[in-house]
Amino acid sequence: MISPERFIDPDIGLAHHSLTGVKAAILDATRRCAMRFGPAKTSVQDVAKIAGVSRAAVYLHYQDKEMLIGEVLNWSFTNYMAMLRAAIDKESVFENQIVAAVLAARTAYDAGRDSVFLADIRSRQYSLDVDRIVTTMNALMPAVAAAARNHELREELGLAPAAEWIARAVHSISLTPGVTFDSADAAQVEEFCRSLVVPGVLAPSATVHPSPRRSLSA
């Protein structure tokens, strides 16, 4: 299991996790190869060359290329979840936490075009892996549980269904383009969330205090 260190990407201003040492060089080289050649055409030889190590050094840490790609995806997803939790923690009202999570996910998706640390979030593998949804649900669960205690969550909902509803909104809005709204526009994403996503879980009696609208890069 990776033991990450927090740092800030100076070009994008988002929180990520960094690695150090030979494993960091190998994983970073794998990411770069996968971005350039695609996972299927990435070879251990390519990774070793870019990392500046021998093939033997790569195999010392990773059994095969599939393990390497999997570790890279896990590293990227760790970054993604850290961003999501940080965005949620900045808000104290449940509705605003939901909007913040969706906007953070969209920010990460857009940043993946230019950031080696977030590129994998744009991969279809995220949307096809149920474990990603479960992990996102776990990241959302503290906020959902607090909303239940504060009577902000619809009484008839269980915590897990509410967390899954929000998790699916987070992934869907960030990974797919909008049809009736522009998913690259923060104001339209927020309006869509407040109008259609939030009512699915918010108690009718909940008091809402909307936060000022933010750009997707905020």
C-alpha positions as CSV (number, residue, x, y, z in Angstrom):
1,M,0.0,0.0,0.0
2,I,1.3,3.4,-0.9
3,S,2.1,5.8,1.9
4,P,1.5,9.2,0.3
5,E,2.7,12.7,1.2
6,R,0.6,15.7,0.5
7,F,1.7,18.5,-1.8
8,I,0.2,21.2,-4.1
9,D,0.6,21.0,-7.9
10,P,1.8,24.6,-8.5
11,D,0.4,24.7,-12.1
12,I,-3.2,23.8,-11.1
13,G,-3.4,24.5,-7.4
14,L,-4.9,21.1,-6.5
15,A,-4.0,18.8,-3.6
16,H,-2.3,15.6,-4.6
17,H,-0.1,12.9,-3.1
18,S,3.5,12.4,-4.0
19,L,5.9,9.5,-3.8
20,T,9.6,9.4,-3.4
21,G,12.4,7.0,-4.4
22,V,12.7,4.4,-7.1
23,K,9.1,3.4,-6.9
24,A,8.0,6.9,-7.5
25,A,10.3,7.2,-10.6
26,I,8.9,3.9,-11.9
27,L,5.2,4.8,-11.4
28,D,5.7,8.3,-12.8
29,A,7.4,6.8,-15.9
30,T,4.5,4.3,-16.3
31,R,2.0,7.1,-16.2
32,R,4.0,9.0,-18.8
33,C,4.3,6.0,-21.1
34,A,0.6,5.2,-20.7
35,M,-0.3,8.7,-21.6
36,R,2.0,8.7,-24.7
37,F,1.6,5.2,-26.0
38,G,-1.6,3.9,-24.3
39,P,-1.6,1.2,-21.6
40,A,-1.7,-1.7,-24.2
41,K,1.5,-0.4,-26.0
42,T,3.4,0.5,-22.8
43,S,6.3,-1.9,-22.2
44,V,8.5,-2.5,-19.1
45,Q,11.5,-1.6,-21.3
46,D,9.9,1.9,-22.0
47,V,9.2,2.4,-18.4
48,A,12.7,1.4,-17.3
49,K,14.2,3.8,-19.9
50,I,12.2,6.8,-18.9
51,A,12.6,6.1,-15.1
52,G,16.4,5.8,-15.6
53,V,16.5,2.3,-14.0
54,S,17.1,-1.2,-15.3
55,R,14.3,-3.7,-16.2
56,A,15.5,-5.8,-13.2
57,A,14.8,-2.8,-10.9
58,V,11.3,-2.5,-12.3
59,Y,10.6,-6.2,-11.8
60,L,12.1,-6.0,-8.3
61,H,9.1,-3.8,-7.3
62,Y,6.4,-4.9,-9.7
63,Q,5.6,-8.4,-11.0
64,D,4.4,-7.3,-14.5
65,K,3.1,-4.4,-16.5
66,E,-0.5,-5.1,-15.4
67,M,0.5,-4.6,-11.8
68,L,2.2,-1.4,-12.8
69,I,-0.8,0.0,-14.5
70,G,-3.0,-1.0,-11.7
71,E,-0.8,0.7,-9.1
72,V,-0.8,3.9,-11.2
73,L,-4.6,3.9,-11.3
74,N,-4.7,3.4,-7.5
75,W,-2.3,6.3,-7.0
76,S,-4.3,8.5,-9.2
77,F,-7.5,7.6,-7.5
78,T,-5.9,8.3,-4.1
79,N,-5.3,11.9,-5.3
80,Y,-8.8,12.1,-6.6
81,M,-10.4,11.1,-3.3
82,A,-8.2,13.5,-1.4
83,M,-9.4,16.3,-3.6
84,L,-13.0,15.3,-3.1
85,R,-12.8,15.1,0.7
86,A,-11.0,18.4,0.9
87,A,-13.8,20.1,-1.1
88,I,-16.5,18.5,1.0
89,D,-14.7,19.5,4.3
90,K,-14.8,23.2,3.3
91,E,-18.6,23.2,3.5
92,S,-20.8,22.8,6.5
93,V,-24.2,22.5,4.8
94,F,-25.1,19.2,3.2
95,E,-26.5,20.7,-0.1
96,N,-23.3,22.7,-0.5
97,Q,-21.2,19.6,0.2
98,I,-22.9,17.8,-2.6
99,V,-22.3,20.6,-5.1
100,A,-18.7,21.0,-3.9
101,A,-18.0,17.3,-4.5
102,V,-19.4,17.4,-8.1
103,L,-17.5,20.6,-8.9
104,A,-14.3,19.1,-7.5
105,A,-14.7,16.0,-9.6
106,R,-15.3,18.1,-12.7
107,T,-12.2,20.2,-11.9
108,A,-10.1,17.0,-11.6
109,Y,-11.4,15.7,-14.9
110,D,-10.6,19.0,-16.7
111,A,-7.2,19.2,-15.0
112,G,-6.4,15.7,-16.3
113,R,-5.8,17.1,-19.7
114,D,-2.7,18.9,-18.5
115,S,-1.6,17.2,-15.2
116,V,0.3,14.0,-15.1
117,F,-1.1,13.5,-11.6
118,L,-4.8,13.5,-12.7
119,A,-4.7,12.2,-16.3
120,D,-6.0,8.7,-15.3
121,I,-9.3,10.2,-14.0
122,R,-10.3,10.7,-17.6
123,S,-9.9,7.0,-18.3
124,R,-13.0,4.9,-18.9
125,Q,-11.7,2.4,-16.4
126,Y,-12.9,4.7,-13.6
127,S,-16.5,4.6,-14.8
128,L,-16.4,0.8,-15.4
129,D,-15.0,-0.2,-12.0
130,V,-17.6,-0.6,-9.2
131,D,-14.8,-0.4,-6.6
132,R,-14.4,3.3,-7.6
133,I,-18.0,3.9,-6.8
134,V,-17.7,2.1,-3.5
135,T,-14.5,4.1,-2.6
136,T,-16.3,7.4,-3.5
137,M,-19.3,6.4,-1.3
138,N,-16.9,5.8,1.6
139,A,-15.4,9.3,1.0
140,L,-18.9,10.8,1.1
141,M,-20.2,8.8,4.0
142,P,-19.1,11.1,6.8
143,A,-21.0,14.0,5.2
144,V,-24.0,11.8,4.6
145,A,-24.0,10.5,8.2
146,A,-23.7,14.0,9.6
147,A,-26.6,15.1,7.3
148,A,-28.7,12.3,8.8
149,R,-27.9,13.4,12.3
150,N,-28.7,17.1,11.4
151,H,-32.0,16.1,9.8
152,E,-30.8,17.3,6.4
153,L,-31.1,13.8,4.8
154,R,-34.5,12.5,3.8
155,E,-35.7,10.3,6.6
156,E,-36.7,7.3,4.4
157,L,-33.2,7.0,2.9
158,G,-30.5,4.8,4.2
159,L,-27.0,6.1,4.4
160,A,-25.6,3.8,1.7
161,P,-28.3,4.6,-1.0
162,A,-27.8,8.3,-0.4
163,A,-24.0,8.0,-0.7
164,E,-24.4,6.0,-3.9
165,W,-26.8,8.5,-5.4
166,I,-24.3,11.3,-4.8
167,A,-21.3,9.2,-5.9
168,R,-23.0,8.3,-9.2
169,A,-23.7,12.0,-9.7
170,V,-20.1,12.9,-9.0
171,H,-18.8,10.3,-11.6
172,S,-21.5,10.9,-14.2
173,I,-21.3,14.7,-14.3
174,S,-17.5,14.7,-14.4
175,L,-17.0,11.9,-16.9
176,T,-19.7,12.6,-19.4
177,P,-20.7,15.8,-21.3
178,G,-24.1,17.4,-20.5
179,V,-27.0,17.4,-22.9
180,T,-29.3,20.0,-21.4
181,F,-26.4,21.9,-19.6
182,D,-22.8,22.7,-20.2
183,S,-20.8,20.3,-17.8
184,A,-17.7,22.5,-18.3
185,D,-19.5,25.6,-16.9
186,A,-19.5,25.7,-13.1
187,A,-22.7,27.8,-12.8
188,Q,-24.6,25.4,-15.0
189,V,-23.2,22.4,-13.1
190,E,-24.3,23.9,-9.8
191,E,-27.8,24.7,-11.1
192,F,-28.2,21.2,-12.4
193,C,-27.0,19.7,-9.1
194,R,-29.3,21.9,-6.9
195,S,-32.3,21.4,-9.2
196,L,-32.0,17.6,-9.8
197,V,-29.3,15.9,-7.8
198,V,-29.8,17.5,-4.4
199,P,-33.6,16.9,-4.2
200,G,-33.0,13.2,-4.4
201,V,-31.4,13.1,-0.9
202,L,-32.2,16.4,0.8
203,A,-34.9,16.5,3.5
204,P,-37.7,19.0,2.5
205,S,-37.3,20.8,5.8
206,A,-33.5,21.3,5.5
207,T,-32.3,24.9,5.6
208,V,-30.1,25.7,2.7
209,H,-27.5,28.4,2.6
210,P,-26.0,28.3,-0.9
211,S,-22.3,29.2,-1.2
212,P,-21.1,31.8,-3.7
213,R,-20.7,30.2,-7.1
214,R,-17.2,29.2,-7.9
215,S,-15.3,28.6,-11.1
216,L,-14.4,24.9,-11.8
217,S,-10.7,25.8,-11.1
218,A,-11.4,27.2,-7.7
